[in-house]
Amino acid sequence: MLDDNDTLIGVVTLRQLLISQPDKLVSEFMRKKVIKVKIDTDIKKVAKIFYKYNFDVVPVVDKYNKIKGIITIKDALERIFPEIKEESEEIK
């Protein structure tokens, strides 16, 4: 979730959205302590975050905590092991 200045203030999972009561505000059940990475975070550190927290995606922010995008586990794996992408394309 972003505030009016596009600053990251919380996250929710798809599961949380699906099981929450329809009348609840997202701000009532979002996680406010956000695990995130900066734009210039080393890819190995990103991989460790995926491993430690078992995330599928991690938000990417700038030095002002403004959201710049997300990185997926697939993105991280392809970056660390470029041959994975090549080999998976050969399987088709």
Chimera marker file (.cmm) of the C-alpha trace (Angstrom):
<marker_set name="trace">
<marker id="1" x="0.000" y="0.000" z="0.000" r="1" g="1" b="0" radius="0.5"/>
<marker id="2" x="1.224" y="3.473" z="-0.871" r="1" g="1" b="0" radius="0.5"/>
<marker id="3" x="0.473" y="6.792" z="0.754" r="1" g="1" b="0" radius="0.5"/>
<marker id="4" x="-0.405" y="9.950" z="-1.192" r="1" g="1" b="0" radius="0.5"/>
<marker id="5" x="3.304" y="10.518" z="-1.950" r="1" g="1" b="0" radius="0.5"/>
<marker id="6" x="3.811" y="7.009" z="-3.408" r="1" g="1" b="0" radius="0.5"/>
<marker id="7" x="5.757" y="5.988" z="-0.303" r="1" g="1" b="0" radius="0.5"/>
<marker id="8" x="5.486" y="2.312" z="0.613" r="1" g="1" b="0" radius="0.5"/>
<marker id="9" x="3.636" y="1.997" z="3.928" r="1" g="1" b="0" radius="0.5"/>
<marker id="10" x="2.429" y="-1.613" z="3.926" r="1" g="1" b="0" radius="0.5"/>
<marker id="11" x="1.925" y="-4.849" z="2.038" r="1" g="1" b="0" radius="0.5"/>
<marker id="12" x="-0.741" y="-7.520" z="1.807" r="1" g="1" b="0" radius="0.5"/>
<marker id="13" x="-0.693" y="-10.996" z="0.392" r="1" g="1" b="0" radius="0.5"/>
<marker id="14" x="-3.215" y="-12.397" z="-2.031" r="1" g="1" b="0" radius="0.5"/>
<marker id="15" x="-4.276" y="-14.817" z="0.702" r="1" g="1" b="0" radius="0.5"/>
<marker id="16" x="-4.961" y="-11.932" z="3.089" r="1" g="1" b="0" radius="0.5"/>
<marker id="17" x="-7.114" y="-10.235" z="0.469" r="1" g="1" b="0" radius="0.5"/>
<marker id="18" x="-9.093" y="-13.399" z="-0.219" r="1" g="1" b="0" radius="0.5"/>
<marker id="19" x="-9.828" y="-14.281" z="3.411" r="1" g="1" b="0" radius="0.5"/>
<marker id="20" x="-10.478" y="-10.785" z="4.758" r="1" g="1" b="0" radius="0.5"/>
<marker id="21" x="-13.974" y="-9.570" z="5.386" r="1" g="1" b="0" radius="0.5"/>
<marker id="22" x="-15.289" y="-7.523" z="2.437" r="1" g="1" b="0" radius="0.5"/>
<marker id="23" x="-16.057" y="-4.540" z="4.658" r="1" g="1" b="0" radius="0.5"/>
<marker id="24" x="-12.523" y="-4.329" z="6.124" r="1" g="1" b="0" radius="0.5"/>
<marker id="25" x="-10.120" y="-1.660" z="4.942" r="1" g="1" b="0" radius="0.5"/>
<marker id="26" x="-6.772" y="-2.884" z="3.619" r="1" g="1" b="0" radius="0.5"/>
<marker id="27" x="-5.051" y="-0.647" z="6.163" r="1" g="1" b="0" radius="0.5"/>
<marker id="28" x="-6.640" y="-2.716" z="8.931" r="1" g="1" b="0" radius="0.5"/>
<marker id="29" x="-4.875" y="-5.956" z="7.979" r="1" g="1" b="0" radius="0.5"/>
<marker id="30" x="-1.845" y="-4.936" z="5.952" r="1" g="1" b="0" radius="0.5"/>
<marker id="31" x="1.624" y="-5.666" z="7.276" r="1" g="1" b="0" radius="0.5"/>
<marker id="32" x="3.203" y="-2.352" z="8.193" r="1" g="1" b="0" radius="0.5"/>
<marker id="33" x="6.694" y="-3.699" z="8.834" r="1" g="1" b="0" radius="0.5"/>
<marker id="34" x="7.713" y="-4.209" z="5.216" r="1" g="1" b="0" radius="0.5"/>
<marker id="35" x="10.666" y="-6.314" z="4.107" r="1" g="1" b="0" radius="0.5"/>
<marker id="36" x="11.963" y="-4.505" z="1.029" r="1" g="1" b="0" radius="0.5"/>
<marker id="37" x="15.124" y="-3.877" z="-0.944" r="1" g="1" b="0" radius="0.5"/>
<marker id="38" x="16.658" y="-0.730" z="-2.376" r="1" g="1" b="0" radius="0.5"/>
<marker id="39" x="17.313" y="-0.318" z="-6.085" r="1" g="1" b="0" radius="0.5"/>
<marker id="40" x="21.033" y="-0.892" z="-5.603" r="1" g="1" b="0" radius="0.5"/>
<marker id="41" x="20.786" y="-3.934" z="-3.282" r="1" g="1" b="0" radius="0.5"/>
<marker id="42" x="23.189" y="-6.733" z="-4.211" r="1" g="1" b="0" radius="0.5"/>
<marker id="43" x="21.375" y="-9.622" z="-5.907" r="1" g="1" b="0" radius="0.5"/>
<marker id="44" x="22.836" y="-12.142" z="-3.447" r="1" g="1" b="0" radius="0.5"/>
<marker id="45" x="21.307" y="-10.203" z="-0.562" r="1" g="1" b="0" radius="0.5"/>
<marker id="46" x="17.991" y="-10.223" z="-2.427" r="1" g="1" b="0" radius="0.5"/>
<marker id="47" x="18.279" y="-13.999" z="-2.842" r="1" g="1" b="0" radius="0.5"/>
<marker id="48" x="18.912" y="-14.381" z="0.893" r="1" g="1" b="0" radius="0.5"/>
<marker id="49" x="15.730" y="-12.409" z="1.619" r="1" g="1" b="0" radius="0.5"/>
<marker id="50" x="13.738" y="-14.714" z="-0.651" r="1" g="1" b="0" radius="0.5"/>
<marker id="51" x="15.217" y="-17.736" z="1.099" r="1" g="1" b="0" radius="0.5"/>
<marker id="52" x="14.828" y="-16.418" z="4.657" r="1" g="1" b="0" radius="0.5"/>
<marker id="53" x="11.222" y="-15.247" z="4.312" r="1" g="1" b="0" radius="0.5"/>
<marker id="54" x="10.008" y="-17.655" z="1.602" r="1" g="1" b="0" radius="0.5"/>
<marker id="55" x="8.667" y="-14.743" z="-0.446" r="1" g="1" b="0" radius="0.5"/>
<marker id="56" x="7.499" y="-14.876" z="-4.053" r="1" g="1" b="0" radius="0.5"/>
<marker id="57" x="8.082" y="-11.144" z="-4.592" r="1" g="1" b="0" radius="0.5"/>
<marker id="58" x="9.913" y="-8.343" z="-2.799" r="1" g="1" b="0" radius="0.5"/>
<marker id="59" x="9.147" y="-4.634" z="-3.180" r="1" g="1" b="0" radius="0.5"/>
<marker id="60" x="11.926" y="-2.420" z="-4.551" r="1" g="1" b="0" radius="0.5"/>
<marker id="61" x="12.177" y="1.158" z="-3.261" r="1" g="1" b="0" radius="0.5"/>
<marker id="62" x="14.433" y="4.163" z="-3.730" r="1" g="1" b="0" radius="0.5"/>
<marker id="63" x="16.259" y="6.032" z="-0.969" r="1" g="1" b="0" radius="0.5"/>
<marker id="64" x="13.040" y="7.897" z="-0.131" r="1" g="1" b="0" radius="0.5"/>
<marker id="65" x="11.103" y="4.641" z="0.306" r="1" g="1" b="0" radius="0.5"/>
<marker id="66" x="9.128" y="5.323" z="-2.865" r="1" g="1" b="0" radius="0.5"/>
<marker id="67" x="8.080" y="2.178" z="-4.677" r="1" g="1" b="0" radius="0.5"/>
<marker id="68" x="9.971" y="1.523" z="-7.896" r="1" g="1" b="0" radius="0.5"/>
<marker id="69" x="8.686" y="-1.966" z="-8.616" r="1" g="1" b="0" radius="0.5"/>
<marker id="70" x="9.048" y="-5.547" z="-7.460" r="1" g="1" b="0" radius="0.5"/>
<marker id="71" x="11.517" y="-8.327" z="-7.958" r="1" g="1" b="0" radius="0.5"/>
<marker id="72" x="10.290" y="-11.887" z="-8.260" r="1" g="1" b="0" radius="0.5"/>
<marker id="73" x="12.021" y="-15.060" z="-7.188" r="1" g="1" b="0" radius="0.5"/>
<marker id="74" x="12.273" y="-15.920" z="-10.892" r="1" g="1" b="0" radius="0.5"/>
<marker id="75" x="14.065" y="-12.624" z="-11.587" r="1" g="1" b="0" radius="0.5"/>
<marker id="76" x="16.538" y="-13.299" z="-8.784" r="1" g="1" b="0" radius="0.5"/>
<marker id="77" x="17.226" y="-16.869" z="-9.910" r="1" g="1" b="0" radius="0.5"/>
<marker id="78" x="17.772" y="-15.805" z="-13.522" r="1" g="1" b="0" radius="0.5"/>
<marker id="79" x="20.211" y="-13.148" z="-12.369" r="1" g="1" b="0" radius="0.5"/>
<marker id="80" x="22.214" y="-15.482" z="-10.135" r="1" g="1" b="0" radius="0.5"/>
<marker id="81" x="22.060" y="-18.451" z="-12.509" r="1" g="1" b="0" radius="0.5"/>
<marker id="82" x="21.723" y="-17.089" z="-16.065" r="1" g="1" b="0" radius="0.5"/>
<marker id="83" x="21.984" y="-20.609" z="-17.453" r="1" g="1" b="0" radius="0.5"/>
<marker id="84" x="18.611" y="-21.442" z="-15.834" r="1" g="1" b="0" radius="0.5"/>
<marker id="85" x="16.807" y="-19.127" z="-18.258" r="1" g="1" b="0" radius="0.5"/>
<marker id="86" x="18.683" y="-20.524" z="-21.254" r="1" g="1" b="0" radius="0.5"/>
<marker id="87" x="18.062" y="-24.133" z="-20.230" r="1" g="1" b="0" radius="0.5"/>
<marker id="88" x="14.367" y="-23.533" z="-19.508" r="1" g="1" b="0" radius="0.5"/>
<marker id="89" x="13.896" y="-21.963" z="-22.938" r="1" g="1" b="0" radius="0.5"/>
<marker id="90" x="15.410" y="-25.073" z="-24.528" r="1" g="1" b="0" radius="0.5"/>
<marker id="91" x="12.809" y="-27.307" z="-22.822" r="1" g="1" b="0" radius="0.5"/>
<marker id="92" x="9.907" y="-25.803" z="-24.777" r="1" g="1" b="0" radius="0.5"/>
<link id1="1" id2="2" r="1" g="1" b="0" radius="0.2"/>
<link id1="2" id2="3" r="1" g="1" b="0" radius="0.2"/>
<link id1="3" id2="4" r="1" g="1" b="0" radius="0.2"/>
<link id1="4" id2="5" r="1" g="1" b="0" radius="0.2"/>
<link id1="5" id2="6" r="1" g="1" b="0" radius="0.2"/>
<link id1="6" id2="7" r="1" g="1" b="0" radius="0.2"/>
<link id1="7" id2="8" r="1" g="1" b="0" radius="0.2"/>
<link id1="8" id2="9" r="1" g="1" b="0" radius="0.2"/>
<link id1="9" id2="10" r="1" g="1" b="0" radius="0.2"/>
<link id1="10" id2="11" r="1" g="1" b="0" radius="0.2"/>
<link id1="11" id2="12" r="1" g="1" b="0" radius="0.2"/>
<link id1="12" id2="13" r="1" g="1" b="0" radius="0.2"/>
<link id1="13" id2="14" r="1" g="1" b="0" radius="0.2"/>
<link id1="14" id2="15" r="1" g="1" b="0" radius="0.2"/>
<link id1="15" id2="16" r="1" g="1" b="0" radius="0.2"/>
<link id1="16" id2="17" r="1" g="1" b="0" radius="0.2"/>
<link id1="17" id2="18" r="1" g="1" b="0" radius="0.2"/>
<link id1="18" id2="19" r="1" g="1" b="0" radius="0.2"/>
<link id1="19" id2="20" r="1" g="1" b="0" radius="0.2"/>
<link id1="20" id2="21" r="1" g="1" b="0" radius="0.2"/>
<link id1="21" id2="22" r="1" g="1" b="0" radius="0.2"/>
<link id1="22" id2="23" r="1" g="1" b="0" radius="0.2"/>
<link id1="23" id2="24" r="1" g="1" b="0" radius="0.2"/>
<link id1="24" id2="25" r="1" g="1" b="0" radius="0.2"/>
<link id1="25" id2="26" r="1" g="1" b="0" radius="0.2"/>
<link id1="26" id2="27" r="1" g="1" b="0" radius="0.2"/>
<link id1="27" id2="28" r="1" g="1" b="0" radius="0.2"/>
<link id1="28" id2="29" r="1" g="1" b="0" radius="0.2"/>
<link id1="29" id2="30" r="1" g="1" b="0" radius="0.2"/>
<link id1="30" id2="31" r="1" g="1" b="0" radius="0.2"/>
<link id1="31" id2="32" r="1" g="1" b="0" radius="0.2"/>
<link id1="32" id2="33" r="1" g="1" b="0" radius="0.2"/>
<link id1="33" id2="34" r="1" g="1" b="0" radius="0.2"/>
<link id1="34" id2="35" r="1" g="1" b="0" radius="0.2"/>
<link id1="35" id2="36" r="1" g="1" b="0" radius="0.2"/>
<link id1="36" id2="37" r="1" g="1" b="0" radius="0.2"/>
<link id1="37" id2="38" r="1" g="1" b="0" radius="0.2"/>
<link id1="38" id2="39" r="1" g="1" b="0" radius="0.2"/>
<link id1="39" id2="40" r="1" g="1" b="0" radius="0.2"/>
<link id1="40" id2="41" r="1" g="1" b="0" radius="0.2"/>
<link id1="41" id2="42" r="1" g="1" b="0" radius="0.2"/>
<link id1="42" id2="43" r="1" g="1" b="0" radius="0.2"/>
<link id1="43" id2="44" r="1" g="1" b="0" radius="0.2"/>
<link id1="44" id2="45" r="1" g="1" b="0" radius="0.2"/>
<link id1="45" id2="46" r="1" g="1" b="0" radius="0.2"/>
<link id1="46" id2="47" r="1" g="1" b="0" radius="0.2"/>
<link id1="47" id2="48" r="1" g="1" b="0" radius="0.2"/>
<link id1="48" id2="49" r="1" g="1" b="0" radius="0.2"/>
<link id1="49" id2="50" r="1" g="1" b="0" radius="0.2"/>
<link id1="50" id2="51" r="1" g="1" b="0" radius="0.2"/>
<link id1="51" id2="52" r="1" g="1" b="0" radius="0.2"/>
<link id1="52" id2="53" r="1" g="1" b="0" radius="0.2"/>
<link id1="53" id2="54" r="1" g="1" b="0" radius="0.2"/>
<link id1="54" id2="55" r="1" g="1" b="0" radius="0.2"/>
<link id1="55" id2="56" r="1" g="1" b="0" radius="0.2"/>
<link id1="56" id2="57" r="1" g="1" b="0" radius="0.2"/>
<link id1="57" id2="58" r="1" g="1" b="0" radius="0.2"/>
<link id1="58" id2="59" r="1" g="1" b="0" radius="0.2"/>
<link id1="59" id2="60" r="1" g="1" b="0" radius="0.2"/>
<link id1="60" id2="61" r="1" g="1" b="0" radius="0.2"/>
<link id1="61" id2="62" r="1" g="1" b="0" radius="0.2"/>
<link id1="62" id2="63" r="1" g="1" b="0" radius="0.2"/>
<link id1="63" id2="64" r="1" g="1" b="0" radius="0.2"/>
<link id1="64" id2="65" r="1" g="1" b="0" radius="0.2"/>
<link id1="65" id2="66" r="1" g="1" b="0" radius="0.2"/>
<link id1="66" id2="67" r="1" g="1" b="0" radius="0.2"/>
<link id1="67" id2="68" r="1" g="1" b="0" radius="0.2"/>
<link id1="68" id2="69" r="1" g="1" b="0" radius="0.2"/>
<link id1="69" id2="70" r="1" g="1" b="0" radius="0.2"/>
<link id1="70" id2="71" r="1" g="1" b="0" radius="0.2"/>
<link id1="71" id2="72" r="1" g="1" b="0" radius="0.2"/>
<link id1="72" id2="73" r="1" g="1" b="0" radius="0.2"/>
<link id1="73" id2="74" r="1" g="1" b="0" radius="0.2"/>
<link id1="74" id2="75" r="1" g="1" b="0" radius="0.2"/>
<link id1="75" id2="76" r="1" g="1" b="0" radius="0.2"/>
<link id1="76" id2="77" r="1" g="1" b="0" radius="0.2"/>
<link id1="77" id2="78" r="1" g="1" b="0" radius="0.2"/>
<link id1="78" id2="79" r="1" g="1" b="0" radius="0.2"/>
<link id1="79" id2="80" r="1" g="1" b="0" radius="0.2"/>
<link id1="80" id2="81" r="1" g="1" b="0" radius="0.2"/>
<link id1="81" id2="82" r="1" g="1" b="0" radius="0.2"/>
<link id1="82" id2="83" r="1" g="1" b="0" radius="0.2"/>
<link id1="83" id2="84" r="1" g="1" b="0" radius="0.2"/>
<link id1="84" id2="85" r="1" g="1" b="0" radius="0.2"/>
<link id1="85" id2="86" r="1" g="1" b="0" radius="0.2"/>
<link id1="86" id2="87" r="1" g="1" b="0" radius="0.2"/>
<link id1="87" id2="88" r="1" g="1" b="0" radius="0.2"/>
<link id1="88" id2="89" r="1" g="1" b="0" radius="0.2"/>
<link id1="89" id2="90" r="1" g="1" b="0" radius="0.2"/>
<link id1="90" id2="91" r="1" g="1" b="0" radius="0.2"/>
<link id1="91" id2="92" r="1" g="1" b="0" radius="0.2"/>
</marker_set>
